[in-house]
Amino acid sequence: MEVRVVPFAACKVLQGSKPDPHNLMPPDFFEMDPEIFLKLSFGLKNWDEVEEVLNLSPFSRAKELKAFFPLLTPEK
């Protein structure tokens, strides 16, 4: 799965299905607003607080990303 923080970054985070070389879009990707990404990353918001804003489909693997946030904490 690729996570995109448009227009700043894109990163493969989770193993997913293999990409089709004829299709430029990866089969699994998730776009996140930069402001939400930063708030999650620094622990200013938690996943449950922003999940509604993220508009996740019930079948989205993006919910698996919850375990990665926050990225930075005083302990890390």
PQR file with spaces between the fields and no chain letter, atoms N, CA, C, O and H, PARSE charges and radii, in Angstrom:
ATOM       1  N    MET     1       0.837   -1.168    0.000 -0.4000 1.5000
ATOM       2  CA   MET     1       0.000    0.000    0.000 -0.0000 2.0000
ATOM       3  C    MET     1       0.882    1.231    0.000  0.5500 1.7000
ATOM       4  O    MET     1       1.864    1.310    0.738 -0.5500 1.4000
ATOM       5  N    GLU     2       0.529    2.171   -0.819 -0.4000 1.5000
ATOM       6  CA   GLU     2       1.260    3.426   -0.893 -0.0000 2.0000
ATOM       7  C    GLU     2       0.460    4.507   -0.188  0.5500 1.7000
ATOM       8  O    GLU     2      -0.747    4.630   -0.400 -0.5500 1.4000
ATOM       9  H    GLU     2      -0.269    2.107   -1.419  0.4000 1.0000
ATOM      10  N    VAL     3       1.128    5.293    0.654 -0.4000 1.5000
ATOM      11  CA   VAL     3       0.505    6.429    1.326 -0.0000 2.0000
ATOM      12  C    VAL     3       1.018    7.687    0.653  0.5500 1.7000
ATOM      13  O    VAL     3       2.223    7.869    0.480 -0.5500 1.4000
ATOM      14  H    VAL     3       2.108    5.193    0.826  0.4000 1.0000
ATOM      15  N    ARG     4       0.091    8.552    0.277 -0.4000 1.5000
ATOM      16  CA   ARG     4       0.455    9.810   -0.384 -0.0000 2.0000
ATOM      17  C    ARG     4       0.027   10.983    0.479  0.5500 1.7000
ATOM      18  O    ARG     4      -1.115   11.057    0.931 -0.5500 1.4000
ATOM      19  H    ARG     4      -0.888    8.405    0.418  0.4000 1.0000
ATOM      20  N    VAL     5       0.960   11.897    0.699 -0.4000 1.5000
ATOM      21  CA   VAL     5       0.667   13.156    1.359 -0.0000 2.0000
ATOM      22  C    VAL     5       0.910   14.211    0.288  0.5500 1.7000
ATOM      23  O    VAL     5       2.008   14.750    0.144 -0.5500 1.4000
ATOM      24  H    VAL     5       1.888   11.836    0.332  0.4000 1.0000
ATOM      25  N    VAL     6      -0.142   14.479   -0.447 -0.4000 1.5000
ATOM      26  CA   VAL     6      -0.060   15.324   -1.643 -0.0000 2.0000
ATOM      27  C    VAL     6       0.080   16.780   -1.244  0.5500 1.7000
ATOM      28  O    VAL     6      -0.665   17.227   -0.371 -0.5500 1.4000
ATOM      29  H    VAL     6      -1.033   14.041   -0.331  0.4000 1.0000
ATOM      30  N    PRO     7       0.973   17.535   -1.819 -0.5600 1.5000
ATOM      31  CA   PRO     7       1.898   17.240   -2.909  0.2800 2.0000
ATOM      32  C    PRO     7       3.312   16.936   -2.428  0.5500 1.7000
ATOM      33  O    PRO     7       4.264   17.084   -3.194 -0.5500 1.4000
ATOM      34  N    PHE     8       3.469   16.515   -1.175 -0.4000 1.5000
ATOM      35  CA   PHE     8       4.793   16.429   -0.576 -0.0000 2.0000
ATOM      36  C    PHE     8       5.501   15.082   -0.669  0.5500 1.7000
ATOM      37  O    PHE     8       6.714   15.044   -0.878 -0.5500 1.4000
ATOM      38  H    PHE     8       2.696   16.394   -0.553  0.4000 1.0000
ATOM      39  N    ALA     9       4.788   13.997   -0.520 -0.4000 1.5000
ATOM      40  CA   ALA     9       5.481   12.711   -0.449 -0.0000 2.0000
ATOM      41  C    ALA     9       4.562   11.552   -0.799  0.5500 1.7000
ATOM      42  O    ALA     9       3.337   11.666   -0.766 -0.5500 1.4000
ATOM      43  H    ALA     9       3.803   14.027   -0.350  0.4000 1.0000
ATOM      44  N    ALA    10       5.186   10.448   -1.132 -0.4000 1.5000
ATOM      45  CA   ALA    10       4.499    9.168   -1.321 -0.0000 2.0000
ATOM      46  C    ALA    10       5.466    8.093   -0.865  0.5500 1.7000
ATOM      47  O    ALA    10       6.660    8.149   -1.160 -0.5500 1.4000
ATOM      48  H    ALA    10       6.181   10.356   -1.160  0.4000 1.0000
ATOM      49  N    CYS    11       4.939    7.110   -0.140 -0.4000 1.5000
ATOM      50  CA   CYS    11       5.801    6.083    0.414 -0.0000 2.0000
ATOM      51  C    CYS    11       5.049    4.759    0.476  0.5500 1.7000
ATOM      52  O    CYS    11       3.880    4.726    0.858 -0.5500 1.4000
ATOM      53  H    CYS    11       3.969    7.065    0.100  0.4000 1.0000
ATOM      54  N    LYS    12       5.711    3.674    0.104 -0.4000 1.5000
ATOM      55  CA   LYS    12       5.122    2.348    0.242 -0.0000 2.0000
ATOM      56  C    LYS    12       5.261    1.939    1.700  0.5500 1.7000
ATOM      57  O    LYS    12       6.361    1.933    2.254 -0.5500 1.4000
ATOM      58  H    LYS    12       6.661    3.701   -0.206  0.4000 1.0000
ATOM      59  N    VAL    13       4.129    1.594    2.317 -0.4000 1.5000
ATOM      60  CA   VAL    13       4.127    1.307    3.742 -0.0000 2.0000
ATOM      61  C    VAL    13       3.771   -0.142    4.046  0.5500 1.7000
ATOM      62  O    VAL    13       4.415   -0.771    4.886 -0.5500 1.4000
ATOM      63  H    VAL    13       3.236    1.599    1.867  0.4000 1.0000
ATOM      64  N    LEU    14       2.768   -0.675    3.384 -0.4000 1.5000
ATOM      65  CA   LEU    14       2.301   -2.023    3.659 -0.0000 2.0000
ATOM      66  C    LEU    14       2.439   -2.885    2.421  0.5500 1.7000
ATOM      67  O    LEU    14       2.291   -2.401    1.299 -0.5500 1.4000
ATOM      68  H    LEU    14       2.244   -0.164    2.702  0.4000 1.0000
ATOM      69  N    GLN    15       2.724   -4.162    2.625 -0.4000 1.5000
ATOM      70  CA   GLN    15       2.746   -5.093    1.497 -0.0000 2.0000
ATOM      71  C    GLN    15       1.339   -5.190    0.924  0.5500 1.7000
ATOM      72  O    GLN    15       0.353   -5.215    1.660 -0.5500 1.4000
ATOM      73  H    GLN    15       2.845   -4.555    3.536  0.4000 1.0000
ATOM      74  N    GLY    16       1.268   -5.243   -0.362 -0.4000 1.5000
ATOM      75  CA   GLY    16      -0.025   -5.365   -1.014 -0.0000 2.0000
ATOM      76  C    GLY    16       0.114   -6.204   -2.262  0.5500 1.7000
ATOM      77  O    GLY    16       1.113   -6.897   -2.453 -0.5500 1.4000
ATOM      78  H    GLY    16       2.070   -5.223   -0.960  0.4000 1.0000
ATOM      79  N    SER    17      -0.893   -6.137   -3.108 -0.4000 1.5000
ATOM      80  CA   SER    17      -0.834   -6.885   -4.358 -0.0000 2.0000
ATOM      81  C    SER    17       0.220   -6.275   -5.271  0.5500 1.7000
ATOM      82  O    SER    17       0.578   -5.106   -5.123 -0.5500 1.4000
ATOM      83  H    SER    17      -1.705   -5.574   -2.953  0.4000 1.0000
ATOM      84  N    LYS    18       0.710   -7.060   -6.201 -0.4000 1.5000
ATOM      85  CA   LYS    18       1.758   -6.594   -7.110 -0.0000 2.0000
ATOM      86  C    LYS    18       1.181   -5.606   -8.111  0.5500 1.7000
ATOM      87  O    LYS    18       0.074   -5.805   -8.612 -0.5500 1.4000
ATOM      88  H    LYS    18       0.419   -8.009   -6.321  0.4000 1.0000
ATOM      89  N    PRO    19       1.932   -4.527   -8.409 -0.5600 1.5000
ATOM      90  CA   PRO    19       1.429   -3.550   -9.366  0.2800 2.0000
ATOM      91  C    PRO    19       1.422   -4.101  -10.786  0.5500 1.7000
ATOM      92  O    PRO    19       2.231   -4.955  -11.149 -0.5500 1.4000
ATOM      93  N    ASP    20       0.507   -3.601  -11.559 -0.4000 1.5000
ATOM      94  CA   ASP    20       0.418   -3.945  -12.975 -0.0000 2.0000
ATOM      95  C    ASP    20       1.347   -3.000  -13.732  0.5500 1.7000
ATOM      96  O    ASP    20       1.169   -1.786  -13.641 -0.5500 1.4000
ATOM      97  H    ASP    20      -0.151   -2.908  -11.264  0.4000 1.0000
ATOM      98  N    PRO    21       2.334   -3.510  -14.478 -0.5600 1.5000
ATOM      99  CA   PRO    21       3.280   -2.625  -15.163  0.2800 2.0000
ATOM     100  C    PRO    21       2.619   -1.748  -16.230  0.5500 1.7000
ATOM     101  O    PRO    21       3.215   -0.770  -16.681 -0.5500 1.4000
ATOM     102  N    HIS    22       1.395   -2.089  -16.635 -0.4000 1.5000
ATOM     103  CA   HIS    22       0.694   -1.294  -17.637 -0.0000 2.0000
ATOM     104  C    HIS    22      -0.168   -0.206  -17.018  0.5500 1.7000
ATOM     105  O    HIS    22      -0.720    0.640  -17.722 -0.5500 1.4000
ATOM     106  H    HIS    22       0.910   -2.884  -16.268  0.4000 1.0000
ATOM     107  N    ASN    23      -0.279   -0.233  -15.713 -0.4000 1.5000
ATOM     108  CA   ASN    23      -1.089    0.741  -15.002 -0.0000 2.0000
ATOM     109  C    ASN    23      -0.157    1.588  -14.144  0.5500 1.7000
ATOM     110  O    ASN    23       0.616    1.043  -13.356 -0.5500 1.4000
ATOM     111  H    ASN    23       0.169   -0.920  -15.140  0.4000 1.0000
ATOM     112  N    LEU    24      -0.217    2.896  -14.282 -0.4000 1.5000
ATOM     113  CA   LEU    24       0.686    3.766  -13.531 -0.0000 2.0000
ATOM     114  C    LEU    24       0.266    3.956  -12.077  0.5500 1.7000
ATOM     115  O    LEU    24       1.056    4.435  -11.264 -0.5500 1.4000
ATOM     116  H    LEU    24      -0.846    3.338  -14.922  0.4000 1.0000
ATOM     117  N    MET    25      -0.957    3.590  -11.745 -0.4000 1.5000
ATOM     118  CA   MET    25      -1.446    3.725  -10.376 -0.0000 2.0000
ATOM     119  C    MET    25      -1.221    2.410   -9.631  0.5500 1.7000
ATOM     120  O    MET    25      -1.532    1.343  -10.161 -0.5500 1.4000
ATOM     121  H    MET    25      -1.599    3.201  -12.406  0.4000 1.0000
ATOM     122  N    PRO    26      -0.686    2.470   -8.412 -0.5600 1.5000
ATOM     123  CA   PRO    26      -0.569    1.233   -7.640  0.2800 2.0000
ATOM     124  C    PRO    26      -1.963    0.716   -7.287  0.5500 1.7000
ATOM     125  O    PRO    26      -2.898    1.510   -7.184 -0.5500 1.4000
ATOM     126  N    PRO    27      -2.121   -0.577   -7.101 -0.5600 1.5000
ATOM     127  CA   PRO    27      -3.447   -1.122   -6.817  0.2800 2.0000
ATOM     128  C    PRO    27      -4.014   -0.665   -5.476  0.5500 1.7000
ATOM     129  O    PRO    27      -5.229   -0.526   -5.337 -0.5500 1.4000
ATOM     130  N    ASP    28      -3.160   -0.432   -4.501 -0.4000 1.5000
ATOM     131  CA   ASP    28      -3.588    0.033   -3.182 -0.0000 2.0000
ATOM     132  C    ASP    28      -2.865    1.329   -2.862  0.5500 1.7000
ATOM     133  O    ASP    28      -1.642    1.351   -2.724 -0.5500 1.4000
ATOM     134  H    ASP    28      -2.173   -0.544   -4.614  0.4000 1.0000
ATOM     135  N    PHE    29      -3.626    2.409   -2.744 -0.4000 1.5000
ATOM     136  CA   PHE    29      -3.011    3.654   -2.314 -0.0000 2.0000
ATOM     137  C    PHE    29      -4.004    4.433   -1.478  0.5500 1.7000
ATOM     138  O    PHE    29      -5.215    4.231   -1.568 -0.5500 1.4000
ATOM     139  H    PHE    29      -4.620    2.391   -2.856  0.4000 1.0000
ATOM     140  N    PHE    30      -3.470    5.326   -0.663 -0.4000 1.5000
ATOM     141  CA   PHE    30      -4.289    6.125    0.228 -0.0000 2.0000
ATOM     142  C    PHE    30      -3.717    7.523    0.249  0.5500 1.7000
ATOM     143  O    PHE    30      -2.517    7.697    0.464 -0.5500 1.4000
ATOM     144  H    PHE    30      -2.486    5.490   -0.590  0.4000 1.0000
ATOM     145  N    GLU    31      -4.554    8.526    0.029 -0.4000 1.5000
ATOM     146  CA   GLU    31      -4.105    9.915    0.078 -0.0000 2.0000
ATOM     147  C    GLU    31      -4.567   10.564    1.374  0.5500 1.7000
ATOM     148  O    GLU    31      -5.697   10.374    1.825 -0.5500 1.4000
ATOM     149  H    GLU    31      -5.528    8.385   -0.146  0.4000 1.0000
ATOM     150  N    MET    32      -3.663   11.332    1.952 -0.4000 1.5000
ATOM     151  CA   MET    32      -3.953   11.999    3.211 -0.0000 2.0000
ATOM     152  C    MET    32      -3.580   13.472    3.100  0.5500 1.7000
ATOM     153  O    MET    32      -2.547   13.816    2.526 -0.5500 1.4000
ATOM     154  H    MET    32      -2.745   11.486    1.585  0.4000 1.0000
ATOM     155  N    ASP    33      -4.411   14.326    3.643 -0.4000 1.5000
ATOM     156  CA   ASP    33      -4.161   15.756    3.689 -0.0000 2.0000
ATOM     157  C    ASP    33      -2.910   16.026    4.536  0.5500 1.7000
ATOM     158  O    ASP    33      -2.741   15.403    5.584 -0.5500 1.4000
ATOM     159  H    ASP    33      -5.250   14.047    4.109  0.4000 1.0000
ATOM     160  N    PRO    34      -2.034   16.938    4.106 -0.5600 1.5000
ATOM     161  CA   PRO    34      -0.800   17.201    4.867  0.2800 2.0000
ATOM     162  C    PRO    34      -1.066   17.629    6.314  0.5500 1.7000
ATOM     163  O    PRO    34      -0.332   17.221    7.215 -0.5500 1.4000
ATOM     164  N    GLU    35      -2.081   18.429    6.549 -0.4000 1.5000
ATOM     165  CA   GLU    35      -2.374   18.889    7.917 -0.0000 2.0000
ATOM     166  C    GLU    35      -2.751   17.708    8.819  0.5500 1.7000
ATOM     167  O    GLU    35      -2.293   17.621    9.958 -0.5500 1.4000
ATOM     168  H    GLU    35      -2.677   18.761    5.818  0.4000 1.0000
ATOM     169  N    ILE    36      -3.577   16.814    8.309 -0.4000 1.5000
ATOM     170  CA   ILE    36      -3.967   15.640    9.087 -0.0000 2.0000
ATOM     171  C    ILE    36      -2.758   14.739    9.329  0.5500 1.7000
ATOM     172  O    ILE    36      -2.573   14.225   10.432 -0.5500 1.4000
ATOM     173  H    ILE    36      -3.949   16.884    7.383  0.4000 1.0000
ATOM     174  N    PHE    37      -1.932   14.548    8.292 -0.4000 1.5000
ATOM     175  CA   PHE    37      -0.735   13.720    8.436 -0.0000 2.0000
ATOM     176  C    PHE    37       0.174   14.255    9.542  0.5500 1.7000
ATOM     177  O    PHE    37       0.661   13.488   10.372 -0.5500 1.4000
ATOM     178  H    PHE    37      -2.082   14.966    7.396  0.4000 1.0000
ATOM     179  N    LEU    38       0.400   15.561    9.554 -0.4000 1.5000
ATOM     180  CA   LEU    38       1.275   16.147   10.572 -0.0000 2.0000
ATOM     181  C    LEU    38       0.679   16.016   11.966  0.5500 1.7000
ATOM     182  O    LEU    38       1.394   15.706   12.919 -0.5500 1.4000
ATOM     183  H    LEU    38       0.004   16.185    8.879  0.4000 1.0000
ATOM     184  N    LYS    39      -0.624   16.249   12.095 -0.4000 1.5000
ATOM     185  CA   LYS    39      -1.259   16.128   13.408 -0.0000 2.0000
ATOM     186  C    LYS    39      -1.184   14.692   13.924  0.5500 1.7000
ATOM     187  O    LYS    39      -0.929   14.472   15.108 -0.5500 1.4000
ATOM     188  H    LYS    39      -1.205   16.501   11.321  0.4000 1.0000
ATOM     189  N    LEU    40      -1.403   13.714   13.043 -0.4000 1.5000
ATOM     190  CA   LEU    40      -1.269   12.314   13.443 -0.0000 2.0000
ATOM     191  C    LEU    40       0.178   11.982   13.793  0.5500 1.7000
ATOM     192  O    LEU    40       0.446   11.294   14.778 -0.5500 1.4000
ATOM     193  H    LEU    40      -1.611   13.892   12.082  0.4000 1.0000
ATOM     194  N    SER    41       1.094   12.472   12.986 -0.4000 1.5000
ATOM     195  CA   SER    41       2.522   12.160   13.165 -0.0000 2.0000
ATOM     196  C    SER    41       3.069   12.635   14.491  0.5500 1.7000
ATOM     197  O    SER    41       3.878   11.951   15.118 -0.5500 1.4000
ATOM     198  H    SER    41       0.876   13.031   12.186  0.4000 1.0000
ATOM     199  N    PHE    42       2.628   13.810   14.923 -0.4000 1.5000
ATOM     200  CA   PHE    42       3.134   14.383   16.170 -0.0000 2.0000
ATOM     201  C    PHE    42       2.250   14.081   17.371  0.5500 1.7000
ATOM     202  O    PHE    42       2.505   14.575   18.470 -0.5500 1.4000
ATOM     203  H    PHE    42       1.971   14.366   14.414  0.4000 1.0000
ATOM     204  N    GLY    43       1.208   13.270   17.169 -0.4000 1.5000
ATOM     205  CA   GLY    43       0.335   12.895   18.269 -0.0000 2.0000
ATOM     206  C    GLY    43      -0.625   13.981   18.705  0.5500 1.7000
ATOM     207  O    GLY    43      -1.197   13.897   19.792 -0.5500 1.4000
ATOM     208  H    GLY    43       1.001   12.869   16.277  0.4000 1.0000
ATOM     209  N    LEU    44      -0.816   15.010   17.871 -0.4000 1.5000
ATOM     210  CA   LEU    44      -1.762   16.066   18.214 -0.0000 2.0000
ATOM     211  C    LEU    44      -3.206   15.613   18.026  0.5500 1.7000
ATOM     212  O    LEU    44      -4.123   16.162   18.637 -0.5500 1.4000
ATOM     213  H    LEU    44      -0.351   15.078   16.988  0.4000 1.0000
ATOM     214  N    LYS    45      -3.396   14.619   17.187 -0.4000 1.5000
ATOM     215  CA   LYS    45      -4.688   13.964   16.971 -0.0000 2.0000
ATOM     216  C    LYS    45      -4.430   12.473   16.942  0.5500 1.7000
ATOM     217  O    LYS    45      -3.335   12.035   16.591 -0.5500 1.4000
ATOM     218  H    LYS    45      -2.650   14.173   16.691  0.4000 1.0000
ATOM     219  N    ASN    46      -5.437   11.688   17.312 -0.4000 1.5000
ATOM     220  CA   ASN    46      -5.277   10.248   17.165 -0.0000 2.0000
ATOM     221  C    ASN    46      -6.145    9.778   15.998  0.5500 1.7000
ATOM     222  O    ASN    46      -6.997   10.514   15.501 -0.5500 1.4000
ATOM     223  H    ASN    46      -6.327   12.045   17.598  0.4000 1.0000
ATOM     224  N    TRP    47      -5.909    8.542   15.575 -0.4000 1.5000
ATOM     225  CA   TRP    47      -6.568    8.001   14.377 -0.0000 2.0000
ATOM     226  C    TRP    47      -8.087    8.070   14.508  0.5500 1.7000
ATOM     227  O    TRP    47      -8.780    8.419   13.552 -0.5500 1.4000
ATOM     228  H    TRP    47      -5.217    7.943   15.979  0.4000 1.0000
ATOM     229  N    ASP    48      -8.603    7.740   15.687 -0.4000 1.5000
ATOM     230  CA   ASP    48     -10.047    7.730   15.889 -0.0000 2.0000
ATOM     231  C    ASP    48     -10.656    9.119   15.703  0.5500 1.7000
ATOM     232  O    ASP    48     -11.793    9.241   15.248 -0.5500 1.4000
ATOM     233  H    ASP    48      -8.040    7.457   16.464  0.4000 1.0000
ATOM     234  N    GLU    49      -9.907   10.162   16.052 -0.4000 1.5000
ATOM     235  CA   GLU    49     -10.404   11.535   15.905 -0.0000 2.0000
ATOM     236  C    GLU    49     -10.490   11.972   14.449  0.5500 1.7000
ATOM     237  O    GLU    49     -11.340   12.793   14.106 -0.5500 1.4000
ATOM     238  H    GLU    49      -8.983   10.063   16.422  0.4000 1.0000
ATOM     239  N    VAL    50      -9.637   11.446   13.593 -0.4000 1.5000
ATOM     240  CA   VAL    50      -9.612   11.897   12.192 -0.0000 2.0000
ATOM     241  C    VAL    50     -10.204   10.886   11.216  0.5500 1.7000
ATOM     242  O    VAL    50     -10.328   11.172   10.025 -0.5500 1.4000
ATOM     243  H    VAL    50      -8.946   10.778   13.871  0.4000 1.0000
ATOM     244  N    GLU    51     -10.565    9.717   11.709 -0.4000 1.5000
ATOM     245  CA   GLU    51     -11.044    8.660   10.812 -0.0000 2.0000
ATOM     246  C    GLU    51     -12.244    9.109    9.982  0.5500 1.7000
ATOM     247  O    GLU    51     -12.330    8.772    8.801 -0.5500 1.4000
ATOM     248  H    GLU    51     -10.465    9.485   12.676  0.4000 1.0000
ATOM     249  N    GLU    52     -13.159    9.853   10.567 -0.4000 1.5000
ATOM     250  CA   GLU    52     -14.330   10.329    9.831 -0.0000 2.0000
ATOM     251  C    GLU    52     -13.933   11.299    8.724  0.5500 1.7000
ATOM     252  O    GLU    52     -14.502   11.258    7.633 -0.5500 1.4000
ATOM     253  H    GLU    52     -13.088   10.126   11.526  0.4000 1.0000
ATOM     254  N    VAL    53     -12.973   12.159    8.989 -0.4000 1.5000
ATOM     255  CA   VAL    53     -12.498   13.128    7.997 -0.0000 2.0000
ATOM     256  C    VAL    53     -11.781   12.429    6.844  0.5500 1.7000
ATOM     257  O    VAL    53     -11.805   12.913    5.713 -0.5500 1.4000
ATOM     258  H    VAL    53     -12.511   12.192    9.875  0.4000 1.0000
ATOM     259  N    LEU    54     -11.142   11.290    7.128 -0.4000 1.5000
ATOM     260  CA   LEU    54     -10.385   10.569    6.108 -0.0000 2.0000
ATOM     261  C    LEU    54     -11.281    9.885    5.080  0.5500 1.7000
ATOM     262  O    LEU    54     -10.807    9.484    4.017 -0.5500 1.4000
ATOM     263  H    LEU    54     -11.122   10.897    8.048  0.4000 1.0000
ATOM     264  N    ASN    55     -12.565    9.748    5.383 -0.4000 1.5000
ATOM     265  CA   ASN    55     -13.519    9.121    4.462 -0.0000 2.0000
ATOM     266  C    ASN    55     -13.043    7.754    3.977  0.5500 1.7000
ATOM     267  O    ASN    55     -12.968    7.514    2.772 -0.5500 1.4000
ATOM     268  H    ASN    55     -12.950   10.074    6.246  0.4000 1.0000
ATOM     269  N    LEU    56     -12.727    6.876    4.895 -0.4000 1.5000
ATOM     270  CA   LEU    56     -12.246    5.541    4.547 -0.0000 2.0000
ATOM     271  C    LEU    56     -13.407    4.668    4.105  0.5500 1.7000
ATOM     272  O    LEU    56     -14.481    4.690    4.705 -0.5500 1.4000
ATOM     273  H    LEU    56     -12.787    7.071    5.874  0.4000 1.0000
ATOM     274  N    SER    57     -13.182    3.912    3.069 -0.4000 1.5000
ATOM     275  CA   SER    57     -14.199    2.944    2.663 -0.0000 2.0000
ATOM     276  C    SER    57     -14.130    1.772    3.640  0.5500 1.7000
ATOM     277  O    SER    57     -13.080    1.522    4.232 -0.5500 1.4000
ATOM     278  H    SER    57     -12.309    3.893    2.582  0.4000 1.0000
ATOM     279  N    PRO    58     -15.234    1.057    3.814 -0.5600 1.5000
ATOM     280  CA   PRO    58     -15.218   -0.077    4.743  0.2800 2.0000
ATOM     281  C    PRO    58     -14.208   -1.160    4.353  0.5500 1.7000
ATOM     282  O    PRO    58     -13.798   -1.958    5.196 -0.5500 1.4000
ATOM     283  N    PHE    59     -13.815   -1.188    3.096 -0.4000 1.5000
ATOM     284  CA   PHE    59     -12.891   -2.211    2.613 -0.0000 2.0000
ATOM     285  C    PHE    59     -11.457   -1.706    2.504  0.5500 1.7000
ATOM     286  O    PHE    59     -10.577   -2.437    2.048 -0.5500 1.4000
ATOM     287  H    PHE    59     -14.148   -0.541    2.411  0.4000 1.0000
ATOM     288  N    SER    60     -11.216   -0.479    2.913 -0.4000 1.5000
ATOM     289  CA   SER    60      -9.894    0.130    2.777 -0.0000 2.0000
ATOM     290  C    SER    60      -8.883   -0.488    3.733  0.5500 1.7000
ATOM     291  O    SER    60      -9.176   -0.715    4.907 -0.5500 1.4000
ATOM     292  H    SER    60     -11.931    0.115    3.284  0.4000 1.0000
ATOM     293  N    ARG    61      -7.706   -0.753    3.219 -0.4000 1.5000
ATOM     294  CA   ARG    61      -6.611   -1.240    4.071 -0.0000 2.0000
ATOM     295  C    ARG    61      -5.987   -0.097    4.852  0.5500 1.7000
ATOM     296  O    ARG    61      -5.130   -0.326    5.706 -0.5500 1.4000
ATOM     297  H    ARG    61      -7.468   -0.569    2.265  0.4000 1.0000
ATOM     298  N    ALA    62      -6.402    1.124    4.570 -0.4000 1.5000
ATOM     299  CA   ALA    62      -5.831    2.282    5.250 -0.0000 2.0000
ATOM     300  C    ALA    62      -5.995    2.198    6.761  0.5500 1.7000
ATOM     301  O    ALA    62      -5.207    2.794    7.496 -0.5500 1.4000
ATOM     302  H    ALA    62      -7.098    1.309    3.876  0.4000 1.0000
ATOM     303  N    LYS    63      -6.992    1.479    7.237 -0.4000 1.5000
ATOM     304  CA   LYS    63      -7.196    1.334    8.675 -0.0000 2.0000
ATOM     305  C    LYS    63      -6.002    0.664    9.343  0.5500 1.7000
ATOM     306  O    LYS    63      -5.771    0.848   10.538 -0.5500 1.4000
ATOM     307  H    LYS    63      -7.632    0.995    6.640  0.4000 1.0000
ATOM     308  N    GLU    64      -5.249   -0.107    8.577 -0.4000 1.5000
ATOM     309  CA   GLU    64      -4.050   -0.765    9.108 -0.0000 2.0000
ATOM     310  C    GLU    64      -2.961    0.249    9.451  0.5500 1.7000
ATOM     311  O    GLU    64      -2.034   -0.067   10.197 -0.5500 1.4000
ATOM     312  H    GLU    64      -5.437   -0.257    7.607  0.4000 1.0000
ATOM     313  N    LEU    65      -3.065    1.455    8.916 -0.4000 1.5000
ATOM     314  CA   LEU    65      -2.061    2.489    9.171 -0.0000 2.0000
ATOM     315  C    LEU    65      -2.142    3.030   10.597  0.5500 1.7000
ATOM     316  O    LEU    65      -1.187    3.636   11.083 -0.5500 1.4000
ATOM     317  H    LEU    65      -3.818    1.712    8.310  0.4000 1.0000
ATOM     318  N    LYS    66      -3.257    2.820   11.260 -0.4000 1.5000
ATOM     319  CA   LYS    66      -3.460    3.314   12.625 -0.0000 2.0000
ATOM     320  C    LYS    66      -2.307    2.921   13.543  0.5500 1.7000
ATOM     321  O    LYS    66      -1.916    3.693   14.419 -0.5500 1.4000
ATOM     322  H    LYS    66      -4.033    2.327   10.865  0.4000 1.0000
ATOM     323  N    ALA    67      -1.771    1.741   13.346 -0.4000 1.5000
ATOM     324  CA   ALA    67      -0.696    1.237   14.207 -0.0000 2.0000
ATOM     325  C    ALA    67       0.605    2.038   14.067  0.5500 1.7000
ATOM     326  O    ALA    67       1.468    1.958   14.941 -0.5500 1.4000
ATOM     327  H    ALA    67      -2.089    1.114   12.634  0.4000 1.0000
ATOM     328  N    PHE    68       0.757    2.802   12.991 -0.4000 1.5000
ATOM     329  CA   PHE    68       2.001    3.538   12.749 -0.0000 2.0000
ATOM     330  C    PHE    68       2.010    4.930   13.375  0.5500 1.7000
ATOM     331  O    PHE    68       3.060    5.571   13.420 -0.5500 1.4000
ATOM     332  H    PHE    68       0.056    2.868   12.281  0.4000 1.0000
ATOM     333  N    PHE    69       0.869    5.411   13.858 -0.4000 1.5000
ATOM     334  CA   PHE    69       0.786    6.761   14.370 -0.0000 2.0000
ATOM     335  C    PHE    69       0.634    6.759   15.887  0.5500 1.7000
ATOM     336  O    PHE    69      -0.045    5.888   16.430 -0.5500 1.4000
ATOM     337  H    PHE    69       0.016    4.890   13.822  0.4000 1.0000
ATOM     338  N    PRO    70       1.252    7.713   16.583 -0.5600 1.5000
ATOM     339  CA   PRO    70       2.072    8.799   16.049  0.2800 2.0000
ATOM     340  C    PRO    70       3.462    8.317   15.645  0.5500 1.7000
ATOM     341  O    PRO    70       3.983    7.342   16.186 -0.5500 1.4000
ATOM     342  N    LEU    71       4.036    9.014   14.697 -0.4000 1.5000
ATOM     343  CA   LEU    71       5.382    8.669   14.239 -0.0000 2.0000
ATOM     344  C    LEU    71       6.434    9.157   15.223  0.5500 1.7000
ATOM     345  O    LEU    71       7.439    8.484   15.454 -0.5500 1.4000
ATOM     346  H    LEU    71       3.612    9.806   14.258  0.4000 1.0000
ATOM     347  N    LEU    72       6.200   10.323   15.796 -0.4000 1.5000
ATOM     348  CA   LEU    72       7.157   10.944   16.700 -0.0000 2.0000
ATOM     349  C    LEU    72       6.496   11.199   18.046  0.5500 1.7000
ATOM     350  O    LEU    72       5.429   11.809   18.120 -0.5500 1.4000
ATOM     351  H    LEU    72       5.384   10.869   15.608  0.4000 1.0000
ATOM     352  N    THR    73       7.127   10.734   19.093 -0.4000 1.5000
ATOM     353  CA   THR    73       6.680   11.006   20.454 -0.0000 2.0000
ATOM     354  C    THR    73       7.906   11.335   21.282  0.5500 1.7000
ATOM     355  O    THR    73       9.027   11.031   20.875 -0.5500 1.4000
ATOM     356  H    THR    73       7.993   10.239   19.034  0.4000 1.0000
ATOM     357  N    PRO    74       7.713   11.948   22.432 -0.5600 1.5000
ATOM     358  CA   PRO    74       8.886   12.270   23.264  0.2800 2.0000
ATOM     359  C    PRO    74       9.722   11.031   23.609  0.5500 1.7000
ATOM     360  O    PRO    74      10.935   11.130   23.794 -0.5500 1.4000
ATOM     361  N    GLU    75       9.067    9.858   23.694 -0.4000 1.5000
ATOM     362  CA   GLU    75       9.798    8.637   24.038 -0.0000 2.0000
ATOM     363  C    GLU    75      10.632    8.117   22.893  0.5500 1.7000
ATOM     364  O    GLU    75      11.622    7.421   23.121 -0.5500 1.4000
ATOM     365  H    GLU    75       8.081    9.778   23.543  0.4000 1.0000
ATOM     366  N    LYS    76      10.252    8.442   21.641 -0.4000 1.5000
ATOM     367  CA   LYS    76      10.955    7.877   20.474 -0.0000 2.0000
ATOM     368  C    LYS    76      12.176    8.667   20.151  0.5500 1.7000
ATOM     369  O    LYS    76      12.890    8.340   19.203 -0.5500 1.4000
ATOM     370  H    LYS    76       9.448    9.008   21.456  0.4000 1.0000
